[in-house]
Amino acid sequence: MKLRTGIAVGLLAVCLAAALGTHRLLDRRTEALTGALQTALQSALDDAPDWSGNTEEVLAQWERCKGLMHVMLPHISLNELELSLGSLRKYCEEKKTDLYLEQCLRGIECVRIVREMERPLPGNIF
C-alpha cells in the first residue's frame, strides 16, 4: 500500500513539474514574440527604415514558438495568429503601413489571448 501511494505521489509530482515547465517555456516564448511584434509596430509607426529587419525578427520568433504552440495548444486558437503573421512580410514589402499596423495589433492580441487561455488558473482548469 505504501509503495503504491509513493508511486502515485511521485507521478503526480512529475506531472506537475512537467506542466509548470511547459507553461513557463510557453510564457517566455510568447513574451518574446509579443516584444518582437511591439518593436515592429513601433518601427512602422515611426516610419523607421528597419521595417524589414523587424518583420524578419517577428517571423523568426514565430518559427521558434510555432512548434511548441502547435503541439500544446488547440489549432483553432492559432489560425488567426498564423494568418496575421503570415501577411506581415507582404505588407512590409509593399509598404502598406495601415495593413501592417493592423496585422501587428491583431498578432499582439492573439498572443495575449493564447497566454491567458493557457494560464493554470482555476477558471481555465475547471
N, C-alpha and C positions, 0 to 999 in steps of 0.2 A: 504494500500500500504506500509506504513512504517513497519507494523508488518511483512509482507512477506519479505521485504528486511532485516529486523533484523534477522528473522529466517534463511534466506539464508546465511547471513554473519556468523551467529553462527554455522551453519552446515559446512560451509567452514572452519572455524577456528577449529572445532572438527576434520574434516578430515585431515587437515594439521598437527595438533598436533599428531594424530594417526600415520600418515605416517612418521613423523620425529622421533617419539618414536620408532617405529618399525625398522626404519633404524639404529638408534643408538644402539638398542639391538642386531640387526644382526651384526653390525660392531664390537661390543665388543666381541660377541661370536666367530666370525671368527678370530678376533685378538688373542683370547686365543687359538684357535685351531692351528693357524699358529705358535704361540710361542711354543706349545707343540710339533708340528712337527719339528720345528727347533732344539729343545732340543734333541729329539730322533735322528735326523740326526747327530747332533754333537756327541752324545754319541756313535753312530755306527762308525763314523769316527775316534774317539779316542779309539775305541775298549774298551769302559768302561764296567765294569761288570753289570751296572744297565740298560742294554738294555730292559729287560722285564718290569721293572718298568716304564720306559719312554714310552714304547709301550702301556702299560695299561693306562697311563695318556692321551695319544693321543686318545685312544678309549673311555675313559671316557669323554673327551672334545667333541668328536663326538656325543656321546649319548646326551649331553646337547644341542648341536646345531641341531641335526637331526630333531627333531620335528618341530622346528620353520622354518627351511630351507625347509622342505617338504611342509609346509603349504604356505610359502611365495614365493617360487621360482619354476620355471619350473623344472620338474623332469629330463629332459634331461640333464640339466647342472649339476645335482648332481650324475648322474650314474657313471661317471668316478671317481669322488671323493670317492664314496662309494666303488667301486671296489678296488681302491688303498688302502684305509684304512682297508678294509676287509682282505687284504693279508698281512698286517704288522705282525700280530701275528704269522702266519705260517712261514714267513721268519725269524722272530726273534727266534722261537723255533728251526728251522733248521740251524741257524747261517749262513744264506746266505746273507752276507754283501752287495754284489753288488746289488742284487734284492731288499733288504731292503732299501738301499740308493736311488735306482731308484724310489721306491714307495713313499718314503718320499718327494723327489723332485717333483714328479708328484702331490702329495697331496697339497703341498705348492702352486704349480702353479694353480691347480684347485680352491683352496680357493681364490687366488688372482683374478682370472677371475670372480668368483662369486661376490666378493666385488666390482670390477669395474663395473660389469653389473648392480648392484643394487644401485649405487650412484645416487642421484637425480640431475643429470646434464641434461642440455638441449638436448644433444645428445642421452641420454638414454630415454628421455621423448617423444621427437617428432620424 
